[in-house]
Protein backbone atom coordinates (compact mmCIF):
# COMPACT_ATOMS: atom_id res chain seq x y z
CA UNK A 1 0.00 0.00 0.00
CA UNK A 2 2.97 2.29 0.47
CA UNK A 3 3.64 2.29 -3.27
CA UNK A 4 0.52 4.41 -3.88
CA UNK A 5 1.80 7.28 -1.75
CA UNK A 6 5.06 8.01 -3.56
CA UNK A 7 5.47 11.32 -5.34
CA UNK A 8 8.09 10.17 -7.86
CA UNK A 9 7.62 7.31 -10.30
CA UNK A 10 10.40 5.18 -11.72
CA UNK A 11 11.14 5.67 -15.41
CA UNK A 12 13.49 3.09 -16.95
CA UNK A 13 16.51 4.44 -18.84
CA UNK A 14 15.16 3.30 -22.22
CA UNK A 15 11.78 5.08 -21.73
CA UNK A 16 10.78 7.23 -24.73
CA UNK A 17 7.72 9.49 -24.16
CA UNK A 18 7.34 10.09 -27.90
CA UNK A 19 6.26 6.44 -28.32
CA UNK A 20 3.17 6.95 -26.17
CA UNK A 21 0.15 7.04 -28.49
CA UNK A 22 -1.78 10.29 -28.36
CA UNK A 23 -5.50 10.16 -29.01
CA UNK A 24 -7.30 13.04 -30.61
CA UNK A 25 -9.70 14.88 -28.39
CA UNK A 26 -13.27 14.13 -29.37
CA UNK A 27 -15.63 16.97 -30.16
CA UNK A 28 -16.94 18.50 -26.99
CA UNK A 29 -20.58 17.57 -26.59
CA UNK A 30 -22.66 20.67 -25.79
CA UNK A 31 -25.13 18.47 -23.87
CA UNK A 32 -23.70 17.38 -20.59
CA UNK A 33 -25.09 16.39 -17.23
CA UNK A 34 -24.98 18.87 -14.36
CA UNK A 35 -26.23 18.54 -10.79
CA UNK A 36 -28.43 21.46 -9.90
CA UNK A 37 -31.41 22.48 -7.81
CA UNK A 38 -34.81 23.53 -9.06
CA UNK A 39 -35.05 27.33 -9.12
CA UNK A 40 -38.80 27.30 -8.40
CA UNK A 41 -41.57 24.98 -7.27
CA UNK A 42 -43.10 23.11 -10.20
CA UNK A 43 -45.92 20.61 -10.57
CA UNK A 44 -45.81 17.81 -13.10
CA UNK A 45 -48.74 17.94 -15.53
CA UNK A 46 -48.48 14.19 -16.14
CA UNK A 47 -48.78 12.82 -12.60
CA UNK A 48 -49.46 15.91 -10.46
CA UNK A 49 -46.32 15.50 -8.32
CA UNK A 50 -44.98 18.68 -6.70
CA UNK A 51 -41.25 19.24 -6.91
CA UNK A 52 -40.19 21.99 -4.56
CA UNK A 53 -37.65 24.74 -5.00
CA UNK A 54 -34.20 23.51 -3.97
CA UNK A 55 -34.74 19.83 -4.88
CA UNK A 56 -31.56 18.45 -6.43
CA UNK A 57 -31.65 16.85 -9.87
CA UNK A 58 -29.20 15.58 -12.43
CA UNK A 59 -30.14 17.56 -15.51
CA UNK A 60 -28.90 17.88 -19.05
CA UNK A 61 -27.59 21.32 -19.92
CA UNK A 62 -27.87 22.63 -23.48
CA UNK A 63 -26.87 25.90 -25.08
CA UNK A 64 -29.79 27.61 -26.82
CA UNK A 65 -28.89 28.17 -30.48
CA UNK A 66 -30.25 30.66 -32.95
CA UNK A 67 -31.36 34.25 -32.59
CA UNK A 68 -32.58 33.78 -28.99
CA UNK A 69 -29.34 32.05 -27.93
CA UNK A 70 -27.98 35.05 -26.08
CA UNK A 71 -29.12 38.33 -24.58
CA UNK A 72 -26.66 41.25 -24.36
CA UNK A 73 -23.78 38.79 -24.67
CA UNK A 74 -25.10 36.47 -21.92
CA UNK A 75 -25.50 32.86 -23.06
CA UNK A 76 -28.96 31.36 -22.56
CA UNK A 77 -29.15 27.74 -21.39
CA UNK A 78 -31.87 25.09 -21.39
CA UNK A 79 -31.97 22.46 -18.65
CA UNK A 80 -33.82 19.15 -19.03
CA UNK A 81 -35.19 17.63 -15.80
CA UNK A 82 -37.19 14.46 -15.22
CA UNK A 83 -40.11 14.13 -12.82
CA UNK A 84 -39.09 12.20 -9.72
CA UNK A 85 -42.16 9.94 -9.80
CA UNK A 86 -43.20 9.42 -13.44
CA UNK A 87 -39.97 10.36 -15.33
CA UNK A 88 -41.73 12.82 -17.62
CA UNK A 89 -39.19 15.29 -18.96
CA UNK A 90 -39.63 19.05 -18.59
CA UNK A 91 -37.36 21.92 -19.47
CA UNK A 92 -36.33 25.17 -17.83
CA UNK A 93 -34.76 27.89 -19.94
CA UNK A 94 -32.80 30.74 -18.40
CA UNK A 95 -34.08 34.25 -19.08
CA UNK A 96 -31.48 36.92 -18.28
CA UNK A 97 -33.79 39.68 -19.54
CA UNK A 98 -36.43 38.97 -16.89
CA UNK A 99 -33.87 37.65 -14.36
CA UNK A 100 -35.76 34.40 -13.70
CA UNK A 101 -36.04 31.00 -15.38
CA UNK A 102 -38.96 29.94 -17.57
CA UNK A 103 -40.55 26.50 -17.28
CA UNK A 104 -41.88 24.42 -20.14
CA UNK A 105 -44.49 21.62 -19.99
CA UNK A 106 -45.20 19.21 -18.41
CA UNK A 107 -44.30 21.25 -15.32
CA UNK A 108 -45.44 24.86 -15.26
CA UNK A 109 -45.13 26.85 -12.03
CA UNK A 110 -48.11 26.09 -9.79
CA UNK A 111 -50.89 28.67 -9.69
CA UNK A 112 -51.50 28.08 -5.98
CA UNK A 113 -49.26 26.78 -3.20
CA UNK A 114 -49.51 23.06 -2.50
CA UNK A 115 -51.96 21.94 0.19
CA UNK A 116 -49.28 21.13 2.77
CA UNK A 117 -47.40 24.40 2.32
CA UNK A 118 -46.08 25.95 5.55
CA UNK A 119 -47.20 29.40 4.38
CA UNK A 120 -50.48 30.37 6.00
CA UNK A 121 -52.00 33.84 6.22
CA UNK A 122 -51.83 35.51 9.63
CA UNK A 123 -55.05 35.44 11.65
CA UNK A 124 -57.12 38.59 11.51
CA UNK A 125 -58.20 40.28 14.71
CA UNK A 126 -61.63 41.82 14.97
CA UNK A 127 -61.45 45.57 15.35
CA UNK A 128 -62.95 47.04 18.52
N, C-alpha and C positions, 0 to 999 in steps of 0.2 A: 504494500500500500504506500510505502514511502516513495516509490518511483513516480507517483502522480504529482508529488509536491515539488519536484525540482523545477528550477527556473531555466536551466540550460539543458538543451538536448544534445545528444551525441551525433555528430555528422562524420561519417567515415571519410578518409582522405580522398577516396575516388568519387565522392558525391559531386554530381553536376546538376545544378538547379535548372539549367536550360533544357534538360531532358524531361522535366515534369510537364505533362500535357496540360495545356491551358484550354479551358472550354469557353466558348463565346457566351456572353451574358444574354440570356433570353430577353425578348421584349418585355418591358415592365407592363404588367397587367393593370389597367386603371381601376379594375374592380378588385378590391381586397377587403378582407374581413377586419373590422375594428370592433372593439368592446366599448360600448357607450351606454349612457342612460337616456331614458325617454325624457325629452324636454317638456312634455305636458302630459296630462292624463288623457288617455284615449280609450275608446270603447270599440271592440270589434263588431262590425256589422254582421259577420257570419254567425258567431256564436253568442254575442252579447257580453263577453268577458271584459271586465275593466282592467286596464293596465295603467298603473299609477305613475305619476311623475317620479323620476329617480330610479325606476326599475331597470336593472342592467340587462342588456341584450348583446349578443353577437350580431352585428349587422354588416351588410355589404355596403361599401362606400363607392359612389360613382361620381365622376365629374359630369356636370351638365354641359352638353355640347350645344353648339348653335348660337343664335343671337342672344338667347337668355342665359348663356353660360357664365356671364360675369356681370357685375354691377359696379361701376366706378373702379374697375381693376380688381375687385374682390371676387374670387372664384366661388361659384355656387355649386353645392354638393347635393346629391340625393342619397338618402340612406334607406335601405330595404330591411325591414324588420319582419319577424314572423310572430303571429299570435301564440301566446304561451299554452293555450289549450287546444286550439284547432289547427294551428300551423298555417292559417291564411296569411298571405304576405300583404303588407301595407308599406307605403313609402312616406318619408318625410323629406321635404326639400327645404334647404336653407333659404331665407329671404333677407338679405342684408339691407334692403331698402326699408322694410317694415320692422326690422330688428327682431323678428321672431320666426320660428319654423312654420311651414305649412304642411298639413297632413293630407294624405290622399287615401281614398277608400281601400280596404274596407274598415278603416278606423278613423272617422272624423272626431274632432274634439267633442266631448259630451255637452249637450245643451244644458243639462242640470247636473248637480253633484250626485254622486252615487248615494244609495240609500243609507249606507253605513259610514258616511263621511263625518269626521269629527267637527266639522264646521256647523254650528247651529246659531241662529240669531239670538241676540240677548233678550231676556224677558222684558216685557214692557210694564212699567208701573202705572197704575191709574193715577191721574192727576187729582189733587185735592183742592 
